[in-house]
Amino acid sequence: MATEHKGFEQIFDQIGGLGRRQLAIFLAINMGDFVTGWTMLGPVFFSAVPQWLCPQMNRTLNRTDHLSELDDLYGNGTNDSSAIILDTCNSDGGMCPGIQYVSDFTSIVSEWNLICNLKYIGDLITTIQMVGVVLGALIISQLADTFGRKPVWYATITFNGVVGFANAFAPLWEVFAAMRFFNGLCAGGLLIVNFVWALEFTGTKYRTINGAVTFWQISIMTLTLIAYFVRQWKTFVMITSLAPPVVLWLFFRFLPESPRWLAMHDRLDEAKETIDAIARSNKKPAPDMIALQKAIDEEKRRSAHESKYSFWDLFRTPLLTRYTLILMFVWFVQAAMYYGLSLNVRNLPGDIYINTVLLALVDWPATASTAYLNNKIGRRPTMFMFMLIGGLAVFSVMFVGVAGKLETMGTLVTVLALLGKLGVSAAWVVSYLYTAELYPTVVRSIACGAASISGRIGGVAAPQFAYLSSVALELPFIIFGSFALAAAFLGLLLPETNRQALLDALPDWAWCGRQNRHSDLDDQNPDDVMKYGAVENHNVSKGNENTRL
């Protein structure tokens, strides 16, 4: 039977897995979701396309239907039916002269006339931002490992606030796009640091709340509320950029550095001070120095052991390769679909503000249902069920489009989009746990990182999938639905991990021409090795028994 290493987890279990002080720290760190949520989904509002009109002299057009809309917008009795063309480009795709924006909000579209043959630029800017998210997850997470969670976290939210505020003063859309790249860089890094920093204060029993209990949904709803009342895009980006860091700096003295990070960097006295404070708050005895030193030695031993492995060890055997490729594809689809549906909200029928709030709200029942079903029926059927529901719901929009009912059946389209978002949100929650449980201890972090990067790439692709709505409104839904259905059935090829012991060791290389590069085979458990289909004979037990794998 594989065993799970304890180390610091045992220390936190002894002093209280999630006491009052730890809960307060956990909640304060997770308020970083307001930075990531407002940054990543801000384009829904500041990249919205307002309605415009083109004055065309000496032309007679019967557009009384649009004149009534303009009456509602202006309230001034516009009545020149020969001078209005609404939301129409020139025959060559260019913008008409004398364009006027008539919606009750401004955006970067109206700022730099990103319409007609420039309409792709809004989604391009969002894509550039998502590229920053990918790189930020790599760069800032490494900085946090080197310099500490707290200083990097505060430096990142501060830099993001300054750059975000400067967005409002960008002279050109190219400059604005470059700034959004750095905003994405910060958001991508914070997504990792938020998770890791909070995790390092909780005991083993309470780890499941990390990632399941967040402020992400609340951040999206408050972002929508701000956008509803602040219709000028420059004011909007200034408020949403500066407000989170100002509030989070109020917690600077309260939030301690991760004791795990401190101990691993030979700052044992500071680590013990933080642990003692948590123990006092939980009314538990502080661990003695011997127990703490043993935990540190265990962590360092594990780190040294795991440092021998790399991304390529996720492909040691054909079976392990299959698992890795399937999970990377599943994460890609889930991220692309999650962010694609969120960013495509402006193309849904109905009010953009109500739809955005509804898309955020469906995440709550998704998370709650997986917490129950994961243990009741298992990881594999839970992920399959939700991906199937999400895929079928989103794909069904195609039939509405083929029937030409997208506008008249707008409520149905919105409901299907919400159901698709619920399905992919729930499946993504399962994937986090599924990925961590499927891989052995020595490459678990590497596997989760690889899956996460695949998901970030899906986030990069999401705005471009959403842009396809300019070709046909139902096209993004067809793509998302097809991918989701493929991911659902491929996920059935993964083994069930519910109630299974966590594995520790990897098998030997099974591909031709590769030899085992590590000398830890004597420590492997036969169950661990057989799990991934190795094919070599090795002495994997202390009794020197040869096992055909």
C-alpha positions in Angstrom: 0.0 0.0 0.0 1.4 3.4 -1.0 1.9 5.9 1.8 1.4 9.6 1.9 4.2 11.7 3.3 3.3 13.9 6.2 5.9 16.5 7.0 4.4 19.9 7.7 0.9 18.5 7.2 1.3 16.6 10.4 2.4 19.7 12.2 -0.7 21.6 11.1 -2.9 18.7 12.0 -1.5 18.8 15.5 -2.0 22.6 16.0 -5.5 22.6 14.3 -6.1 22.2 10.6 -8.2 25.3 10.1 -8.6 27.4 13.3 -9.8 31.0 13.5 -6.5 32.5 12.7 -5.9 30.2 9.7 -9.4 30.8 8.4 -8.9 34.6 8.6 -5.6 34.2 6.8 -7.2 31.9 4.2 -10.0 34.4 3.5 -7.6 37.4 3.3 -5.3 35.7 0.8 -8.3 34.6 -1.3 -9.4 38.2 -1.6 -6.7 38.3 -4.3 -9.5 36.8 -6.5 -10.8 40.4 -6.8 -7.5 41.2 -8.6 -7.5 38.2 -10.9 -11.3 38.2 -11.6 -11.5 41.9 -12.3 -8.4 41.8 -14.5 -9.2 38.7 -16.5 -12.9 39.5 -17.2 -12.6 43.2 -17.4 -12.6 43.0 -21.2 -16.2 41.8 -21.1 -17.1 45.4 -20.4 -14.3 47.7 -21.6 -14.1 45.9 -24.9 -17.9 45.9 -25.5 -19.0 47.1 -28.9 -21.4 50.1 -28.7 -24.0 50.8 -31.3 -23.1 53.3 -33.9 -24.7 55.2 -36.8 -23.4 56.6 -40.0 -24.8 59.9 -41.4 -25.2 59.4 -45.2 -26.2 62.5 -47.1 -28.3 62.5 -50.2 -29.6 58.9 -49.6 -33.1 57.8 -49.0 -33.5 54.9 -46.6 -36.5 53.5 -44.8 -35.0 52.9 -41.3 -37.9 53.9 -39.1 -37.3 50.9 -36.9 -33.9 52.1 -36.0 -35.1 55.7 -35.6 -37.4 54.5 -32.8 -34.4 52.9 -31.1 -32.5 56.2 -31.4 -35.5 58.0 -29.9 -35.3 55.8 -26.9 -31.5 56.4 -26.6 -31.5 60.1 -27.1 -35.1 61.0 -26.1 -34.9 64.0 -28.5 -37.1 62.9 -31.4 -34.6 62.1 -34.1 -36.6 62.1 -37.3 -34.3 62.2 -40.3 -35.0 58.8 -41.9 -32.7 59.7 -44.9 -29.6 60.2 -42.8 -29.2 57.1 -40.7 -27.4 53.8 -41.3 -27.1 51.8 -38.0 -24.2 49.4 -37.3 -23.2 49.2 -40.9 -19.8 49.3 -42.5 -18.9 50.4 -46.0 -18.9 47.8 -48.8 -15.1 47.5 -48.6 -15.3 46.7 -44.9 -14.1 50.2 -43.9 -15.7 52.6 -41.5 -18.0 55.3 -42.8 -17.0 59.0 -42.3 -18.6 60.9 -39.5 -19.4 57.9 -37.4 -21.3 58.5 -34.2 -21.6 56.2 -31.2 -25.1 56.2 -29.7 -24.9 53.6 -26.8 -24.9 54.8 -23.2 -21.4 53.5 -22.6 -17.9 54.0 -23.9 -15.2 51.3 -24.5 -11.9 50.9 -26.2 -13.9 50.2 -29.3 -15.4 53.7 -29.4 -12.0 55.1 -28.2 -10.0 53.8 -31.2 -12.9 53.0 -33.6 -12.2 49.2 -33.5 -15.1 48.3 -35.7 -15.6 47.1 -39.3 -12.2 45.9 -40.6 -10.7 46.6 -37.2 -13.3 44.6 -35.2 -10.9 41.7 -34.6 -8.6 43.9 -32.4 -10.8 43.8 -29.3 -10.5 40.0 -29.1 -6.8 40.2 -30.1 -6.1 42.4 -27.1 -7.9 39.9 -24.8 -5.8 37.1 -26.4 -2.6 39.1 -25.7 -3.8 39.5 -22.1 -4.3 35.7 -21.8 -0.8 35.1 -23.2 0.4 37.1 -20.3 -1.6 34.9 -17.9 0.3 31.8 -19.2 3.7 33.4 -18.8 2.8 34.9 -15.4 1.9 31.5 -14.1 5.4 30.4 -14.9 7.5 33.5 -13.9 5.7 34.8 -10.8 5.3 31.3 -9.3 9.1 30.9 -9.6 9.6 34.3 -8.0 7.3 33.3 -5.1 9.4 30.2 -4.6 12.6 32.2 -4.5 11.7 35.4 -2.6 8.7 34.3 -0.6 4.9 34.3 -1.0 4.1 37.5 0.7 6.5 40.0 -0.9 5.8 38.6 -4.4 2.1 38.7 -3.8 2.1 42.3 -2.7 4.5 43.4 -5.4 2.3 41.7 -8.0 -1.0 43.2 -6.9 0.7 46.7 -6.7 2.2 46.5 -10.1 -1.1 45.2 -11.6 -2.9 48.2 -10.0 -0.4 50.8 -11.4 -0.4 49.3 -14.9 -4.2 48.9 -14.8 -4.6 52.6 -13.8 -2.3 53.6 -16.6 -4.5 51.7 -19.1 -6.9 54.7 -19.0 -4.1 57.0 -20.5 -2.9 54.8 -23.3 -2.6 56.9 -26.5 -3.0 54.0 -28.9 -4.6 50.6 -28.9 -1.2 49.0 -29.4 0.1 50.6 -26.1 -3.1 49.5 -24.4 -2.6 45.9 -25.6 1.0 45.9 -24.3 -0.3 47.1 -20.9 -2.9 44.4 -20.8 -0.2 41.8 -21.4 1.4 42.9 -18.1 -2.0 42.8 -16.4 -2.4 39.3 -17.6 1.1 38.4 -16.4 0.1 39.6 -12.9 -3.2 37.8 -12.9 -1.6 34.5 -14.0 0.9 34.7 -11.3 -1.6 35.5 -8.6 -3.8 32.6 -9.6 -0.9 30.3 -8.5 0.3 32.3 -5.5 -3.2 32.7 -4.1 -3.7 28.9 -4.2 -0.3 27.9 -2.8 0.1 30.5 -0.1 -3.4 29.8 1.4 -2.8 26.0 1.1 0.4 26.2 3.2 -1.6 27.3 6.2 -4.2 24.5 6.2 -4.1 20.9 7.6 -4.6 17.8 5.5 -8.3 17.5 6.3 -9.2 21.0 5.1 -7.2 21.0 1.9 -10.3 20.4 -0.2 -11.7 23.8 0.6 -8.7 25.4 -1.1 -9.9 26.1 -4.7 -13.5 25.2 -3.9 -14.1 28.1 -1.5 -13.0 31.4 -3.3 -14.2 34.9 -3.9 -14.0 34.5 -7.7 -17.8 34.4 -8.2 -18.3 37.4 -5.9 -15.6 39.3 -7.7 -17.3 38.8 -11.1 -20.7 40.0 -9.7 -19.1 43.1 -8.1 -17.3 43.8 -11.4 -20.6 43.6 -13.2 -22.2 46.0 -10.6 -19.4 48.5 -11.1 -19.7 48.3 -14.9 -23.5 48.9 -14.6 -23.0 52.1 -12.8 -19.8 53.3 -14.4 -20.3 53.4 -18.1 -17.2 55.3 -19.0 -14.4 52.8 -19.7 -11.5 54.9 -18.5 -13.2 55.5 -15.1 -14.1 51.8 -15.0 -10.5 50.5 -15.5 -9.1 53.1 -13.0 -11.6 52.0 -10.3 -11.2 48.2 -10.9 -7.4 48.5 -11.0 -6.8 50.6 -7.9 -9.5 49.4 -5.5 -8.3 45.8 -4.8 -4.6 46.7 -4.0 -5.7 49.5 -1.8 -7.9 47.2 0.3 -5.4 44.3 0.3 -2.6 46.5 1.6 -4.7 47.0 4.7 -3.9 43.3 5.6 -0.2 43.6 5.2 0.7 43.5 8.9 -1.9 40.7 9.5 -0.8 38.3 6.8 2.3 36.3 7.7 4.8 34.7 5.4 4.3 31.0 4.8 5.9 29.1 7.6 6.6 26.2 5.3 8.5 28.6 2.9 10.4 30.2 5.9 11.5 26.8 7.2 12.6 25.5 3.8 14.8 28.7 3.5 16.4 28.2 6.9 14.4 30.9 8.7 13.3 28.5 11.4 12.8 31.0 14.1 10.3 33.0 12.0 8.5 29.9 11.0 8.2 28.7 14.6 6.9 32.2 15.6 4.1 32.0 13.0 3.2 28.3 14.0 3.2 29.2 17.7 0.8 32.1 17.0 -1.6 29.8 15.1 -1.4 27.2 17.9 -2.2 29.8 20.6 -5.2 31.0 18.5 -6.4 27.4 18.2 -5.8 26.7 21.9 -3.4 23.9 20.9 0.1 23.2 22.3 2.9 24.4 20.1 5.0 21.7 18.4 8.4 21.3 19.9 11.5 22.1 18.0 12.4 18.4 17.4 9.1 17.7 15.7 9.4 20.9 13.6 13.0 20.0 12.6 11.8 16.5 11.6 9.1 18.1 9.4 11.6 20.4 7.8 14.0 17.5 7.1 11.2 15.5 5.6 10.2 18.3 3.3 13.8 18.9 2.2 14.2 15.1 1.5 11.1 15.1 -0.6 12.2 18.2 -2.5 15.6 16.7 -3.2 13.9 13.5 -4.3 11.4 15.2 -6.6 14.0 17.5 -8.2 15.3 14.5 -10.1 12.2 14.5 -12.3 11.0 16.6 -15.1 8.0 17.1 -17.5 9.2 14.2 -19.7 8.7 11.8 -16.8 5.0 12.1 -17.3 5.5 10.1 -20.5 7.5 7.2 -19.1 5.1 4.4 -20.3 2.5 4.2 -23.1 -0.2 4.1 -20.4 1.1 7.1 -18.5 1.5 9.0 -21.8 -2.2 8.3 -22.5 -3.2 9.7 -19.1 -1.1 12.8 -19.5 -2.3 13.6 -23.0 -5.9 13.1 -22.1 -5.7 15.3 -19.0 -3.9 18.1 -20.9 -6.6 18.0 -23.6 -9.3 18.0 -21.0 -7.8 21.0 -19.2 -7.4 22.8 -22.5 -11.1 22.3 -23.4 -12.3 23.2 -19.9 -10.4 26.5 -19.8 -11.2 27.4 -23.4 -14.9 26.7 -22.8 -15.0 28.4 -19.4 -13.4 31.7 -20.5 -14.9 31.5 -23.9 -18.4 31.4 -22.6 -17.6 34.1 -20.1 -16.1 36.4 -22.7 -18.8 35.6 -25.3 -21.5 36.9 -22.9 -21.7 40.1 -25.0 -23.0 38.0 -27.9 -25.7 36.3 -25.9 -29.3 37.5 -26.2 -30.5 39.7 -23.4 -28.9 42.1 -21.0 -25.1 41.8 -20.7 -25.1 42.7 -17.0 -27.7 40.1 -16.0 -26.1 37.4 -18.2 -22.7 38.0 -16.6 -24.1 37.7 -13.1 -25.9 34.5 -14.0 -22.8 33.0 -15.6 -21.0 33.7 -12.3 -23.8 32.3 -10.1 -23.9 28.9 -11.8 -20.3 28.2 -10.5 -21.7 27.8 -7.0 -24.1 24.8 -7.6 -21.3 23.4 -9.8 -18.8 23.4 -7.0 -21.3 22.2 -4.3 -22.5 19.3 -6.5 -18.9 18.0 -7.2 -18.1 18.0 -3.5 -20.8 15.5 -3.0 -20.6 13.4 -6.2 -16.9 13.1 -6.2 -17.0 10.8 -3.2 -20.5 9.3 -3.9 -20.0 8.0 -7.4 -16.3 8.7 -8.1 -14.1 11.2 -10.1 -14.4 9.6 -13.5 -18.3 9.4 -13.8 -18.6 12.8 -12.2 -16.3 14.5 -14.7 -17.9 12.6 -17.6 -21.5 13.5 -16.5 -20.7 17.2 -16.2 -18.7 17.5 -19.4 -21.5 15.6 -21.2 -24.1 17.9 -19.9 -22.1 21.0 -20.7 -21.2 19.8 -24.2 -24.7 18.8 -25.1 -26.2 22.0 -23.8 -23.7 24.3 -25.7 -23.8 22.2 -28.9 -27.6 22.4 -28.9 -27.3 26.1 -29.8 -26.4 24.9 -33.3 -29.9 23.6 -33.8 -31.4 26.9 -32.7 -29.1 28.7 -35.2 -29.9 26.3 -38.1 -33.6 27.0 -37.4 -32.9 30.7 -37.6 -34.3 31.3 -34.1 -31.3 32.8 -32.3 -33.1 36.1 -31.8 -36.6 34.9 -31.2 -35.5 32.1 -28.9 -32.9 34.2 -27.0 -34.0 33.0 -23.6 -33.4 29.4 -24.6 -29.9 30.2 -25.9 -29.0 31.9 -22.7 -30.3 29.0 -20.6 -28.2 26.6 -22.8 -25.1 28.7 -22.3 -25.7 28.8 -18.5 -26.1 25.0 -18.5 -22.9 24.6 -20.5 -21.0 26.9 -18.1 -22.3 25.0 -15.1 -21.2 21.7 -16.6 -17.7 22.8 -17.5 -17.2 24.6 -14.2 -18.1 21.5 -12.2 -15.9 19.3 -14.5 -13.0 21.6 -14.0 -13.3 21.3 -10.2 -13.1 17.6 -10.6 -10.1 17.8 -12.8 -8.0 19.6 -10.2 -8.5 16.7 -7.7 -8.4 14.0 -10.4 -5.0 15.2 -11.7 -3.5 15.4 -8.3 -4.6 11.9 -7.3 -3.7 10.2 -10.6 0.0 10.9 -10.4 2.6 9.6 -8.0 4.1 11.9 -5.3 7.4 12.4 -7.1 5.8 14.1 -10.1 2.5 15.3 -8.7 3.4 18.9 -8.8 4.9 18.6 -12.3 1.7 16.9 -13.5 -0.5 19.6 -12.0 1.7 22.3 -13.5 1.6 20.7 -17.0 -2.2 20.4 -16.8 -2.5 24.0 -15.6 -0.3 25.3 -18.5 -2.5 23.4 -21.0 -5.5 25.1 -19.4 -3.8 28.5 -19.7 -3.3 27.8 -23.4 -7.0 27.1 -23.7 -7.6 30.5 -22.1 -5.4 32.1 -24.8 -7.5 30.4 -27.5 -10.8 31.4 -25.8 -11.1 35.0 -27.2 -10.4 33.8 -30.7 -13.1 31.1 -30.4 -15.5 33.9 -29.1 -14.5 36.1 -32.1 -15.9 33.5 -34.5 -19.4 34.8 -33.5 -18.7 37.5 -36.1 -18.9 34.8 -38.7 -22.0 33.1 -37.2 -23.4 33.6 -33.8 -23.7 29.9 -33.2 -20.2 29.0 -34.4 -18.4 29.4 -31.0 -21.1 27.2 -29.3 -20.6 24.5 -31.9 -16.8 24.4 -31.3 -17.1 24.5 -27.6 -19.7 21.8 -27.6 -17.7 19.5 -29.9 -14.6 19.8 -27.8 -16.5 19.2 -24.6 -18.1 16.0 -25.9 -14.7 14.8 -27.1 -13.2 15.5 -23.7 -16.0 13.8 -21.9 -15.6 10.5 -23.7 -11.8 10.6 -23.6 -12.0 11.1 -19.8 -13.6 7.6 -19.6 -10.1 6.2 -20.5 -8.7 7.4 -17.2 -8.7 5.1 -14.1 -10.9 5.8 -11.1 -9.0 7.3 -8.1 -11.8 7.6 -5.6 -10.8 5.9 -2.3 -7.5 4.8 -3.8 -4.2 5.3 -1.9 -2.0 8.0 -3.3 0.9 6.6 -5.3 4.5 7.4 -4.5 6.8 6.1 -7.2 7.1 6.0 -11.0 7.7 2.9 -13.1 10.8 2.5 -15.3 10.9 3.8 -18.8 9.0 1.5 -21.1 9.8 3.1 -24.5 12.4 1.6 -26.7 15.8 3.1 -26.4 15.2 4.7 -23.0 16.8 3.5 -19.8 15.9 4.3 -16.3 17.8 7.4 -15.3 17.1 7.3 -11.5 18.2 5.0 -8.8 15.0 4.9 -6.6 13.5 1.7 -7.9 14.3 -0.2 -4.8 12.0 2.1 -2.9 9.1 1.6 -5.3 5.9 -0.2 -4.4 4.8 -2.9 -6.9 1.3 -1.4 -7.0 2.7 2.0 -7.9 4.7 0.7 -10.8 2.1 -1.7 -12.2 -0.4 1.2 -12.2 1.3 2.8 -15.3 2.2 -0.3 -17.2 6.0 -0.5 -17.1 7.4 -3.5 -18.9 10.9 -4.1 -17.4 11.9 -6.5 -14.7 13.1 -4.7 -11.6 13.7 -5.5 -8.0 10.9 -3.4 -6.5 10.6 -4.9 -3.1 13.0 -5.3 -0.2 12.6 -9.1 -0.5 14.4 -8.9 -3.9 11.3 -10.4 -5.7 11.4 -9.8 -9.5 8.0 -8.7 -10.8 7.0 -8.6 -14.5 5.5 -5.2 -15.0 
